[in-house]
C-alpha cells in the first residue's frame, strides 16, 4: 500500500482579515503548515491554529516566509543566506512557543512562497536554512520541493527530509513550479488535479506544462486552503486517495 501525507498551509489570517477555511479543511489533512507572522498570521491566529491542529490530531509544522505581509510572502526579496537562516529560526521559535503551551510537538518545517521557490533553486540559501533548522531541532523534518536544492541541502546537513508535490500547480521541465504570474500556473480543473496526484504517488511521474513526463517523489501532497473551492478540493482528493488504496498519514510515519 502506498502512503502519503496530505498537507495544507493554515493560520494565514491576520487581525481582522480572514483567509482560508481552516476549521473546515483541517479534518481532512494529516499535516498543517502554520504561518508564523512574517508573511501572514498573528499571535492569536497562531495560538488558535495550533489548538485546532491538536483537536484534530493533525501534525504541526512551521511555515516561515519572508517579511512581506503586503505581498503575502510571494515577492522575491534580496536577502543574504545568513538573514534567511535567522528569520527561519525566529519564526520556528515563535510557533514552537504555542506548541509547547498546548503540549504538542512540532514535527516539520515548510518554507512559504518566494522563500520556498528561492531555496529550491539556490543551494547556498537552502544550506543556510537547513543548518538553521538543524541547530534549532535536529529532529524536525524539512518539507521541500521534490528534486530541488532544498532536498539536496537537507541531506547534506543530515536533516530529515520529505519531498513535496503540488496538486494544483503546474511544473516546469526542470521540476520547479511555474511562476504564478504565467498562464496555466494554477490548475483549476479538479479532475485533472486528482489524476495528477494519483499518478505522482503511484507512478512517481508528472507531466510538465510543456507536456514532458518527469520523475517526482511524493512523500506529501500540498493542497492550498485559501482557494474558493478549497474545502471541496481537499475532500475530493482525500476520497480519491482512499479509493486508490493510498493511505493518508503524517510525515513522521513516512520519513
C-alpha positions as YAML, in Angstrom:
chain: A
units: angstrom
residues:
- id: 1
  name: UNK
  ca: [0.00, 0.00, 0.00]
- id: 2
  name: UNK
  ca: [1.25, 3.47, -0.89]
- id: 3
  name: UNK
  ca: [1.36, 6.07, 1.90]
- id: 4
  name: UNK
  ca: [1.31, 9.83, 1.54]
- id: 5
  name: UNK
  ca: [0.98, 12.90, 3.74]
- id: 6
  name: UNK
  ca: [-1.69, 15.47, 2.88]
- id: 7
  name: UNK
  ca: [-0.57, 18.94, 3.97]
- id: 8
  name: UNK
  ca: [-2.18, 22.36, 3.88]
- id: 9
  name: UNK
  ca: [-0.97, 25.90, 4.64]
- id: 10
  name: UNK
  ca: [-3.10, 27.20, 7.50]
- id: 11
  name: UNK
  ca: [-3.24, 30.01, 10.05]
- id: 12
  name: UNK
  ca: [-2.85, 32.69, 7.38]
- id: 13
  name: UNK
  ca: [-5.49, 35.07, 8.65]
- id: 14
  name: UNK
  ca: [-4.28, 38.32, 10.22]
- id: 15
  name: UNK
  ca: [-6.05, 40.67, 12.62]
- id: 16
  name: UNK
  ca: [-9.45, 41.45, 11.10]
- id: 17
  name: UNK
  ca: [-8.57, 39.73, 7.81]
- id: 18
  name: UNK
  ca: [-9.88, 36.20, 7.30]
- id: 19
  name: UNK
  ca: [-8.04, 33.95, 4.83]
- id: 20
  name: UNK
  ca: [-8.92, 30.32, 4.18]
- id: 21
  name: UNK
  ca: [-11.33, 27.88, 5.81]
- id: 22
  name: UNK
  ca: [-9.04, 26.33, 8.41]
- id: 23
  name: UNK
  ca: [-11.77, 24.89, 10.63]
- id: 24
  name: UNK
  ca: [-13.40, 23.09, 7.69]
- id: 25
  name: UNK
  ca: [-10.26, 21.90, 5.92]
- id: 26
  name: UNK
  ca: [-8.27, 20.55, 8.87]
- id: 27
  name: UNK
  ca: [-10.31, 17.34, 9.45]
- id: 28
  name: UNK
  ca: [-9.23, 16.07, 6.01]
- id: 29
  name: UNK
  ca: [-5.45, 16.62, 6.21]
- id: 30
  name: UNK
  ca: [-2.62, 14.96, 8.11]
- id: 31
  name: UNK
  ca: [-0.19, 17.91, 8.39]
- id: 32
  name: UNK
  ca: [-0.74, 21.63, 8.94]
- id: 33
  name: UNK
  ca: [1.87, 24.20, 7.91]
- id: 34
  name: UNK
  ca: [1.13, 27.13, 10.21]
- id: 35
  name: UNK
  ca: [2.15, 30.67, 9.24]
- id: 36
  name: UNK
  ca: [4.48, 32.31, 11.73]
- id: 37
  name: UNK
  ca: [3.74, 36.03, 11.48]
- id: 38
  name: UNK
  ca: [6.05, 37.23, 8.71]
- id: 39
  name: UNK
  ca: [4.02, 36.69, 5.53]
- id: 40
  name: UNK
  ca: [0.72, 36.16, 7.37]
- id: 41
  name: UNK
  ca: [-0.83, 35.33, 10.76]
- id: 42
  name: UNK
  ca: [-0.51, 36.91, 14.20]
- id: 43
  name: UNK
  ca: [-0.07, 35.50, 17.74]
- id: 44
  name: UNK
  ca: [-3.80, 34.97, 18.29]
- id: 45
  name: UNK
  ca: [-4.23, 33.19, 14.96]
- id: 46
  name: UNK
  ca: [-1.12, 31.05, 15.60]
- id: 47
  name: UNK
  ca: [-2.41, 30.04, 19.02]
- id: 48
  name: UNK
  ca: [-5.87, 29.18, 17.70]
- id: 49
  name: UNK
  ca: [-4.48, 27.19, 14.76]
- id: 50
  name: UNK
  ca: [-2.17, 25.10, 16.94]
- id: 51
  name: UNK
  ca: [-5.11, 24.41, 19.24]
- id: 52
  name: UNK
  ca: [-7.21, 23.38, 16.24]
- id: 53
  name: UNK
  ca: [-4.50, 21.03, 14.97]
- id: 54
  name: UNK
  ca: [-4.26, 19.39, 18.38]
- id: 55
  name: UNK
  ca: [-8.05, 18.95, 18.46]
- id: 56
  name: UNK
  ca: [-8.00, 17.02, 15.18]
- id: 57
  name: UNK
  ca: [-4.72, 15.18, 15.86]
- id: 58
  name: UNK
  ca: [-3.06, 16.85, 12.86]
- id: 59
  name: UNK
  ca: [0.73, 17.09, 12.74]
- id: 60
  name: UNK
  ca: [2.04, 20.67, 13.16]
- id: 61
  name: UNK
  ca: [4.79, 22.33, 11.17]
- id: 62
  name: UNK
  ca: [6.18, 25.86, 10.97]
- id: 63
  name: UNK
  ca: [5.53, 27.75, 7.72]
- id: 64
  name: UNK
  ca: [8.10, 30.57, 7.73]
- id: 65
  name: UNK
  ca: [8.22, 33.14, 4.95]
- id: 66
  name: UNK
  ca: [9.70, 36.48, 4.00]
- id: 67
  name: UNK
  ca: [8.76, 39.60, 5.98]
- id: 68
  name: UNK
  ca: [6.18, 40.72, 3.46]
- id: 69
  name: UNK
  ca: [2.62, 40.96, 4.79]
- id: 70
  name: UNK
  ca: [1.50, 43.18, 1.93]
- id: 71
  name: UNK
  ca: [2.75, 40.76, -0.72]
- id: 72
  name: UNK
  ca: [1.76, 37.64, 1.25]
- id: 73
  name: UNK
  ca: [5.37, 36.49, 1.10]
- id: 74
  name: UNK
  ca: [5.16, 35.81, -2.62]
- id: 75
  name: UNK
  ca: [7.51, 38.60, -3.75]
- id: 76
  name: UNK
  ca: [11.17, 37.73, -4.11]
- id: 77
  name: UNK
  ca: [13.47, 39.70, -1.81]
- id: 78
  name: UNK
  ca: [17.23, 40.23, -1.96]
- id: 79
  name: UNK
  ca: [18.32, 38.74, 1.36]
- id: 80
  name: UNK
  ca: [21.55, 37.04, 2.38]
- id: 81
  name: UNK
  ca: [21.84, 33.38, 3.34]
- id: 82
  name: UNK
  ca: [22.51, 34.48, 6.93]
- id: 83
  name: UNK
  ca: [19.33, 36.57, 7.01]
- id: 84
  name: UNK
  ca: [17.31, 33.68, 5.61]
- id: 85
  name: UNK
  ca: [18.73, 31.36, 8.25]
- id: 86
  name: UNK
  ca: [17.88, 33.56, 11.21]
- id: 87
  name: UNK
  ca: [14.41, 34.62, 10.06]
- id: 88
  name: UNK
  ca: [13.51, 30.94, 9.69]
- id: 89
  name: UNK
  ca: [14.91, 30.18, 13.15]
- id: 90
  name: UNK
  ca: [12.99, 33.14, 14.61]
- id: 91
  name: UNK
  ca: [9.70, 32.00, 13.12]
- id: 92
  name: UNK
  ca: [10.18, 28.39, 14.20]
- id: 93
  name: UNK
  ca: [10.74, 29.65, 17.73]
- id: 94
  name: UNK
  ca: [7.59, 31.77, 17.62]
- id: 95
  name: UNK
  ca: [5.33, 28.90, 16.57]
- id: 96
  name: UNK
  ca: [7.04, 26.42, 18.86]
- id: 97
  name: UNK
  ca: [6.09, 28.52, 21.88]
- id: 98
  name: UNK
  ca: [2.43, 27.81, 21.11]
- id: 99
  name: UNK
  ca: [3.16, 24.12, 20.52]
- id: 100
  name: UNK
  ca: [4.77, 23.97, 23.96]
- id: 101
  name: UNK
  ca: [1.84, 25.85, 25.51]
- id: 102
  name: UNK
  ca: [-0.60, 23.31, 24.07]
- id: 103
  name: UNK
  ca: [1.57, 20.31, 24.95]
- id: 104
  name: UNK
  ca: [2.25, 19.12, 21.41]
- id: 105
  name: UNK
  ca: [5.39, 18.59, 19.34]
- id: 106
  name: UNK
  ca: [6.36, 20.50, 16.22]
- id: 107
  name: UNK
  ca: [7.19, 17.95, 13.54]
- id: 108
  name: UNK
  ca: [8.27, 19.76, 10.39]
- id: 109
  name: UNK
  ca: [9.17, 23.00, 8.63]
- id: 110
  name: UNK
  ca: [7.91, 24.08, 5.21]
- id: 111
  name: UNK
  ca: [9.04, 27.38, 3.72]
- id: 112
  name: UNK
  ca: [6.42, 29.68, 2.22]
- id: 113
  name: UNK
  ca: [6.04, 31.35, -1.16]
- id: 114
  name: UNK
  ca: [9.02, 33.22, -2.56]
- id: 115
  name: UNK
  ca: [11.39, 31.90, 0.10]
- id: 116
  name: UNK
  ca: [10.37, 28.33, -0.81]
- id: 117
  name: UNK
  ca: [10.99, 28.96, -4.51]
- id: 118
  name: UNK
  ca: [14.27, 30.79, -3.90]
- id: 119
  name: UNK
  ca: [15.66, 27.98, -1.75]
- id: 120
  name: UNK
  ca: [14.50, 25.39, -4.29]
- id: 121
  name: UNK
  ca: [16.97, 26.85, -6.82]
- id: 122
  name: UNK
  ca: [19.79, 28.27, -4.64]
- id: 123
  name: UNK
  ca: [21.87, 25.62, -2.87]
- id: 124
  name: UNK
  ca: [23.75, 28.10, -0.64]
- id: 125
  name: UNK
  ca: [20.49, 29.63, 0.54]
- id: 126
  name: UNK
  ca: [18.98, 26.19, 1.10]
- id: 127
  name: UNK
  ca: [22.04, 25.01, 3.05]
- id: 128
  name: UNK
  ca: [21.90, 28.02, 5.37]
- id: 129
  name: UNK
  ca: [18.21, 27.45, 6.05]
- id: 130
  name: UNK
  ca: [18.69, 23.72, 6.66]
- id: 131
  name: UNK
  ca: [21.59, 24.41, 9.02]
- id: 132
  name: UNK
  ca: [19.36, 26.85, 10.90]
- id: 133
  name: UNK
  ca: [16.58, 24.31, 11.26]
- id: 134
  name: UNK
  ca: [19.03, 21.61, 12.38]
- id: 135
  name: UNK
  ca: [20.51, 23.93, 15.01]
- id: 136
  name: UNK
  ca: [17.05, 24.59, 16.47]
- id: 137
  name: UNK
  ca: [15.96, 20.94, 16.46]
- id: 138
  name: UNK
  ca: [17.72, 18.15, 14.51]
- id: 139
  name: UNK
  ca: [14.55, 16.04, 14.71]
- id: 140
  name: UNK
  ca: [12.48, 18.45, 12.61]
- id: 141
  name: UNK
  ca: [11.59, 17.29, 9.09]
- id: 142
  name: UNK
  ca: [12.14, 19.65, 6.17]
- id: 143
  name: UNK
  ca: [9.23, 19.53, 3.74]
- id: 144
  name: UNK
  ca: [10.72, 20.62, 0.42]
- id: 145
  name: UNK
  ca: [10.00, 20.61, -3.30]
- id: 146
  name: UNK
  ca: [10.71, 17.21, -4.83]
- id: 147
  name: UNK
  ca: [14.06, 17.11, -6.65]
- id: 148
  name: UNK
  ca: [15.03, 20.62, -5.59]
- id: 149
  name: UNK
  ca: [18.11, 22.13, -3.94]
- id: 150
  name: UNK
  ca: [16.20, 22.03, -0.65]
- id: 151
  name: UNK
  ca: [16.22, 18.24, -0.70]
- id: 152
  name: UNK
  ca: [19.93, 18.21, -1.55]
- id: 153
  name: UNK
  ca: [20.72, 20.69, 1.23]
- id: 154
  name: UNK
  ca: [18.75, 18.73, 3.83]
- id: 155
  name: UNK
  ca: [20.69, 15.56, 3.01]
- id: 156
  name: UNK
  ca: [23.98, 17.47, 3.23]
- id: 157
  name: UNK
  ca: [23.10, 18.83, 6.69]
- id: 158
  name: UNK
  ca: [21.76, 15.47, 7.96]
- id: 159
  name: UNK
  ca: [18.30, 16.96, 8.35]
- id: 160
  name: UNK
  ca: [15.31, 14.68, 7.94]
- id: 161
  name: UNK
  ca: [13.58, 15.46, 4.68]
- id: 162
  name: UNK
  ca: [10.31, 14.77, 2.87]
- id: 163
  name: UNK
  ca: [9.60, 15.50, -0.80]
- id: 164
  name: UNK
  ca: [6.53, 17.58, -1.55]
- id: 165
  name: UNK
  ca: [4.36, 17.71, -4.66]
- id: 166
  name: UNK
  ca: [1.54, 20.08, -5.53]
- id: 167
  name: UNK
  ca: [-1.98, 19.09, -6.52]
- id: 168
  name: UNK
  ca: [-2.91, 22.41, -8.10]
- id: 169
  name: UNK
  ca: [0.35, 23.78, -9.52]
- id: 170
  name: UNK
  ca: [1.96, 23.28, -12.93]
- id: 171
  name: UNK
  ca: [5.58, 22.16, -13.23]
- id: 172
  name: UNK
  ca: [8.43, 23.34, -15.43]
- id: 173
  name: UNK
  ca: [10.61, 20.78, -17.21]
- id: 174
  name: UNK
  ca: [13.30, 21.14, -14.51]
- id: 175
  name: UNK
  ca: [10.84, 20.20, -11.75]
- id: 176
  name: UNK
  ca: [10.35, 23.73, -10.42]
- id: 177
  name: UNK
  ca: [6.90, 25.28, -10.12]
- id: 178
  name: UNK
  ca: [5.61, 27.50, -12.90]
- id: 179
  name: UNK
  ca: [5.50, 31.12, -11.68]
- id: 180
  name: UNK
  ca: [2.02, 32.21, -10.61]
- id: 181
  name: UNK
  ca: [2.26, 35.16, -13.00]
- id: 182
  name: UNK
  ca: [2.24, 32.80, -16.00]
- id: 183
  name: UNK
  ca: [-0.84, 31.37, -17.68]
- id: 184
  name: UNK
  ca: [-1.58, 27.81, -16.60]
- id: 185
  name: UNK
  ca: [0.47, 28.02, -13.39]
- id: 186
  name: UNK
  ca: [-2.50, 27.12, -11.20]
- id: 187
  name: UNK
  ca: [-4.58, 24.08, -12.16]
- id: 188
  name: UNK
  ca: [-8.27, 24.79, -11.65]
- id: 189
  name: UNK
  ca: [-9.62, 21.63, -13.27]
- id: 190
  name: UNK
  ca: [-10.35, 19.42, -10.25]
- id: 191
  name: UNK
  ca: [-10.49, 16.16, -12.22]
- id: 192
  name: UNK
  ca: [-7.12, 16.87, -13.84]
- id: 193
  name: UNK
  ca: [-5.56, 17.71, -10.47]
- id: 194
  name: UNK
  ca: [-6.80, 14.46, -8.94]
- id: 195
  name: UNK
  ca: [-5.42, 12.37, -11.82]
- id: 196
  name: UNK
  ca: [-2.04, 14.13, -11.50]
- id: 197
  name: UNK
  ca: [-1.92, 13.46, -7.76]
- id: 198
  name: UNK
  ca: [-2.68, 9.76, -8.14]
- id: 199
  name: UNK
  ca: [-0.02, 9.42, -10.82]
- id: 200
  name: UNK
  ca: [2.59, 11.30, -8.76]
- id: 201
  name: UNK
  ca: [2.05, 8.98, -5.81]
- id: 202
  name: UNK
  ca: [1.65, 5.67, -7.65]
- id: 203
  name: UNK
  ca: [4.00, 6.18, -10.63]
- id: 204
  name: UNK
  ca: [6.39, 8.89, -9.36]
- id: 205
  name: UNK
  ca: [5.79, 10.92, -12.52]
- id: 206
  name: UNK
  ca: [4.18, 14.23, -13.50]
- id: 207
  name: UNK
  ca: [3.55, 15.89, -16.86]
- id: 208
  name: UNK
  ca: [5.06, 19.37, -17.15]
- id: 209
  name: UNK
  ca: [3.43, 22.45, -18.63]
- id: 210
  name: UNK
  ca: [5.27, 21.59, -21.88]
- id: 211
  name: UNK
  ca: [3.87, 18.05, -21.99]
- id: 212
  name: UNK
  ca: [7.01, 16.23, -20.85]
- id: 213
  name: UNK
  ca: [6.94, 13.48, -18.19]
- id: 214
  name: UNK
  ca: [9.48, 13.97, -15.41]
- id: 215
  name: UNK
  ca: [10.34, 11.91, -12.33]
- id: 216
  name: UNK
  ca: [8.98, 13.12, -9.00]
- id: 217
  name: UNK
  ca: [8.90, 11.83, -5.42]
- id: 218
  name: UNK
  ca: [5.67, 12.28, -3.49]
- id: 219
  name: UNK
  ca: [6.01, 11.94, 0.28]
- id: 220
  name: UNK
  ca: [3.50, 14.73, 0.81]
- id: 221
  name: UNK
  ca: [0.81, 16.43, -1.28]
- id: 222
  name: UNK
  ca: [0.13, 20.13, -0.78]
- id: 223
  name: UNK
  ca: [-3.42, 21.38, -1.12]
- id: 224
  name: UNK
  ca: [-3.97, 25.11, -0.70]
- id: 225
  name: UNK
  ca: [-6.59, 26.13, 1.83]
- id: 226
  name: UNK
  ca: [-7.24, 29.66, 0.58]
- id: 227
  name: UNK
  ca: [-8.91, 28.91, -2.74]
- id: 228
  name: UNK
  ca: [-12.61, 29.40, -3.44]
- id: 229
  name: UNK
  ca: [-13.20, 25.64, -3.72]
- id: 230
  name: UNK
  ca: [-10.54, 24.63, -1.19]
- id: 231
  name: UNK
  ca: [-12.80, 22.55, 1.05]
- id: 232
  name: UNK
  ca: [-14.38, 20.55, -1.76]
- id: 233
  name: UNK
  ca: [-10.95, 20.08, -3.35]
- id: 234
  name: UNK
  ca: [-9.45, 18.67, -0.14]
- id: 235
  name: UNK
  ca: [-12.45, 16.37, 0.35]
- id: 236
  name: UNK
  ca: [-12.24, 15.10, -3.21]
- id: 237
  name: UNK
  ca: [-8.50, 14.40, -3.04]
- id: 238
  name: UNK
  ca: [-8.91, 12.60, 0.27]
- id: 239
  name: UNK
  ca: [-11.66, 10.36, -1.17]
- id: 240
  name: UNK
  ca: [-9.70, 9.71, -4.38]
- id: 241
  name: UNK
  ca: [-6.61, 8.61, -2.47]
- id: 242
  name: UNK
  ca: [-8.69, 6.29, -0.31]
- id: 243
  name: UNK
  ca: [-10.32, 4.81, -3.40]
- id: 244
  name: UNK
  ca: [-6.87, 4.09, -4.88]
- id: 245
  name: UNK
  ca: [-5.82, 2.35, -1.65]
- id: 246
  name: UNK
  ca: [-3.36, 5.14, -0.83]
- id: 247
  name: UNK
  ca: [-3.20, 5.73, 2.91]
- id: 248
  name: UNK
  ca: [-3.07, 9.32, 4.20]
- id: 249
  name: UNK
  ca: [-0.66, 9.56, 7.13]
- id: 250
  name: UNK
  ca: [1.60, 12.15, 8.78]
- id: 251
  name: UNK
  ca: [5.20, 12.81, 7.74]
- id: 252
  name: UNK
  ca: [6.84, 11.22, 10.77]
- id: 253
  name: UNK
  ca: [5.29, 7.91, 9.72]
- id: 254
  name: UNK
  ca: [6.73, 8.23, 6.21]
- id: 255
  name: UNK
  ca: [10.22, 9.69, 6.65]
...
